[in-house]
Amino acid sequence: MSLAVDFGVTLTQHVLSRQSRFPEARGQFSALLTQIGVAGKLIAAQVRRAGLIEIWGATGETNVQGETVQKLDRIANDTFIDVLRRSGCVAAMASEEEHEVIEVPPETAGGYVVAFDPLDGSSNIDANVSIGTIFAIYQRRSEDEVLRSDVLRPGREQVGAGYIIYGPSTVLVYTDGQTVDLFTLDPSCGEFFLTRENIKMPARSKLLSLNESNEPYWPAWTRPYVDHVKSRNDAEKRRVSSRHIGSLVADFHRNLLMGGIFLYPADARTNVGKLRVLYECNPLAFIAEVAGGAASFGQGRILDIEPKGLHDRTGLFIGPAADVAEIEEFIRRYSA
């Protein structure tokens, strides 16, 4: 009789079992996802210890976005870069925290390019709110040298995407374009175990996620749309609730599991969105579509945007496909 305890499927076992989907990768895709898991464990350990070893707060620097760099931002960024640089799977990386593409030496370069936000929601760090890492994976285009075109490409060309949330538990969600699967870190053994597989986004939203304090800067269609959603509540039943954390990755994760629509319109004063195409919008849009949802910038799919720069921004509407289509209809109606 076996005395072994069945803890479930680990992240490594899961990605290896699906390796046949990418025969051209020769195992590199599986190895890359495993190494991203390693980076997530290292960052999670620092997040847990942040208050004890006094790495809360700002560094005094500003990043390429003009935002205050938190100490954990820098730790997460350096950790992700160091792990992936040594993985043997990556030819180049692009980080929200860096001005330019990060190239890997040719002798250790692999077949993939990774774009990532090392610590999304970092403005919430000091309040102990859930934060996370978001990543997008592309196959390398050029064989001899790394070009900007290896990174500046539409999200529909992703072969994988995911995120890691550092909250009450550490979870890793990834898609290989076929299914969306969730893993939870067991701190007792330091391993990610599969806890939800083939996640599907609910057909309609029960949650409305947006920062209503931005209403003075909303485009004309936004208030009528928000009022329309709230009108689903009546004397018989409350059918929709407002939930906004302020960490995009945490808002998206909750909406993915529970059914919610996230809105961040472009600022009506400048007609420019806030969220980054490469590091936030593309990977989350890829996950949403695989899970049966949708993501739009208002006039089309997020995944069809052709980025011109490493730090391009856009508005974002992401959630159940029917709700995203409804937003696009409101935009057309109020733009006519």
N, C-alpha and C positions, 0 to 999 in steps of 0.2 A: 504494500500500500504506500502510495506517494504521500510524503508529508509536506510537499512544496505548497506554498500559498500562491494562488492565482491573483496577482494584483491587476491584471489587465494588460492591454497592449500599450507599449511605450511609443513615444514619438519616433524613435529610430526604427523600431520594428514596423511601425505603420508606413513610414515613407519607403522603407526597403521593400515592403510587400507590394507597393504600387510602382516600383521602379520600371517595370516592363512597359509602362505608358510612355517612357522617355528613353527608348533604346539608344538613341543617338547621343545621350548624355553620358553613357558609360558609368553610371553611378554618381556623377557629379551633382546632379540635382538633389538626390537623396542626401548626399554628404553635406551639401550647402544648407538644407533645411535643418539637419542635425546640428550644424555649427551655429546657425541662428538661434537654435534652442540653447546652446551653450552660452552664447552672448546674453540671452535673456536671463539665464540663471545667475550670471555674474552681476548683471545690472540689478536684478531683484534683490540680491544679497546686499548691495550698496543702498538700495532704497530702504530696506528694512532697518539698516544700521544708521541711516542718515542723521537722525537726531542725536544718537549716542556719540557719534564721532564728529559732530558739528560740521556736517557738510550741507546743512540747510543754507538757503540764502543765495545772494547774487555774487558773481565773481568780480563785478565792477566793469565787465566788458559788455559790448553789444555785438550781436551776430550780424550776418549779412542781411538779415531782415530788418535791422535796426531795433531789435528787441533785446532786453536785458538778458544776459546769459546767467542762468543759475548754475551753481556748482555741480549739481547732479546732471545738468545738461552736458557739461564738458566731460564728466565721467562716463556717461552713457555713450556719447559720441566717440570718445577715444576707445572705449571697450568694444563697440561694434566694429569700428574700423580695424582694430588690432586682431580681433578674432577672424574676421572675414579675410583680411590680408594674408593670414597664415593658413587659410583653409585649403588652398590649392584649387578652389572652385571659381574664383572671382578674378576678372580681368580689370574691372574698374568699379568704383563706387561714387555715388553722389549723395551728399548729406545736406539736410536743411541748414546745418550749422556751418557749412563750408562754402567758400566763394567759388571754387572750381572743382572739376572732376578729380577724384583721387585715383591714380593709376597704380596698379600692382606690378612689380618688376616682372618682365617677360618670363624669366626662368621659373616663377611660381604662379604665373597667371593661369586662370581656368577659363571656362567657357561661358560664364555668366556675368551680368552687370546687375548691381543692386542699388536701388535708390531708397533712401530711408529718412524718416524723422526719428532721431534717436530717443527723444523724450517728449512726446506730445502732451500738452496740458501742463507744461512745467511752471506756468504762472500759478498753478494751484499747489505746488510742492509744499510750501510753508503751512498750508491749511490741511495737509495730510489727506488730500483728495486723490482718487485713483488717477494714475497717469499711465502712459504706455509708449511702446515703440511700434512704428508702422513701417512696413517694408514692401517693396515691389521688386520682382525678379524678371529679368529679360535675358534672352539668349544673346550672346555677343554677336555682333554683325561682322566686324572686321577681324581678320585673322592675324595680320602682321603688326598692327599698332592700334591703340585705342583712339577713337575719334569721338568728337562731341555727338555725332549722329548715333553712337552706341547708346547714349543716354537720352538725347532729345528725340523722343519718339512717342507716338500715341499709346495710351494705356491698353488699347485692344491687342497690342503685341506682347503683353505680359504673359509669361508662362507660369507664374506663381505670384502670390501675394499673401500678406497676413499681418498680424499684429500680436503684441504681447502686452497684457495689462498687469500692472503692479498695483493690486488692491488688497481686499481681505484675503484673497487667494491670488496666486500668479497663474494666469491662463494664457495659452498660446492658441491662436486660431489661424489656420492657413487653408488656402485653396490651391490646387494644381490645375484649376480650370474645369475640373469634373465635379468635385464635391467640396463642401466647406466642413471642416472638422475641427473640433475643439479638444484641447489637452489641458489638464490641470497639473500643476507642479506639486508633487508630494515632497514637502521639505524634509521629511524623515529619511528619505533615501536619495533626494536630489534628482528625481526623475519626473519627466512629464508623462502622464498617462491619459489615454483617450477616454474622455468622459461624455462627449456628444459627437455623433457622426452624422454626416449628410444633413447639415442644418438647412432648413428652409425658412425663409422670412415669411411671417404671417401675411395673408392676402390683403388685409387692410390695417390701418394704423389705429392703435388704442392710445398712443402717446404722441404729443406734439412737442418737438424740441427746437426751441429758438430763443434767442436773447431779446426779449420784448423791450428792453431798455434802448435798443437800437431803432425803435419805431420812427423817430424823427428823420432817420436816414434811409428808411425803406423806400423802394420803388412803389409806384401807385397801386400795383396789384396786390401787395403783400397784406395790408390790413383787411381788404375784402376776403382774401383767401383764409386768413386766420379766423375771421368772424364766421366764415362758412364752416370751417372745421368745428369750431366751438358750438355752432348751432345744432350739431348732432346730439348735444346734451339737452334733455327736456325733463319735464316733470316725472316721466316714467322711468328714466334711467340716465345715469352719467356714462356716456360711451367713450369719452376721450378725456385724458388728463394731460396736464402740462408737466414735462420733466426736462430740465436742462442743467447738466452738470458743469459745462464749461470746459471739459476736456473732450475734444472731438472723438477720440478713440473710445472713451468710456460711454459717451452718448450713443455712438454707433453700435457698440457691443450690446447695450441694453435694448436698443431698438431692433437689432437683428434677432434677438431671442424673444422679445415680448411683442414686437410689432409697433413701430414708431416711424414718424417722418421727421427728418432733420432738415432745417432750413437755415442757410446763411446767404441771404441775397447780397448782390453787389451793392456797395454804398451808392445811393442815388446822387450824392454830391460829386463823386468821381467816376461812377460807373465801373469801379474796379472791385473785384471780390477780395476776400482776405485769405482764403485757404490756398495752399500750394498744390499745383497740379501734380507734380512728380511725386511728392513725398506723402501727401495726405489723400488727395482726391482720387488719383488713379488706383492705388491699391484697394481703397475701401469700395470704390465703384466696381472693381473687378470682383471682389468678394460678394457685393450686393447682387450683381447680375447672376453669378453662379448659384446664389441662394434663391433665385427667382424674383429678386427685386430689381430696382433700376436706380440710376444716378444721372442727373442732368445739370447743365449749367444754365438752363432756362430756354435755350433754343436748340438743344440737341444733347447727345450722350457725352458724358464726361470722357469716356474712353475714345471718342473721336477727336478730341482736342489735339492739335498739332503744336506742341510747345516750341516756343522760339528761344526761351532762355531757361536756365537751370532753376530760376526762382519765380517763374510765372505764377500768377494767382488767378483765381476764378471764384464766382459764386457756386454754391453747391446745394443741391436738393436731392436727398438720398433716402430711400425707404422702399416700401411696397410699390410695385410697378404701377398699380392703379392710382395711388396717391401722387406719384411723380408725374404721371400723365395729366392728372387734374391740375397740378401746379402749372404745367406748360400751357394748358388751356386758359387759365387765368392770366398768364403773361400775355398770350396772344390777344385775349379779349381787351385788356387794358392798354395794349400797345397799338391797337387799331386806330 
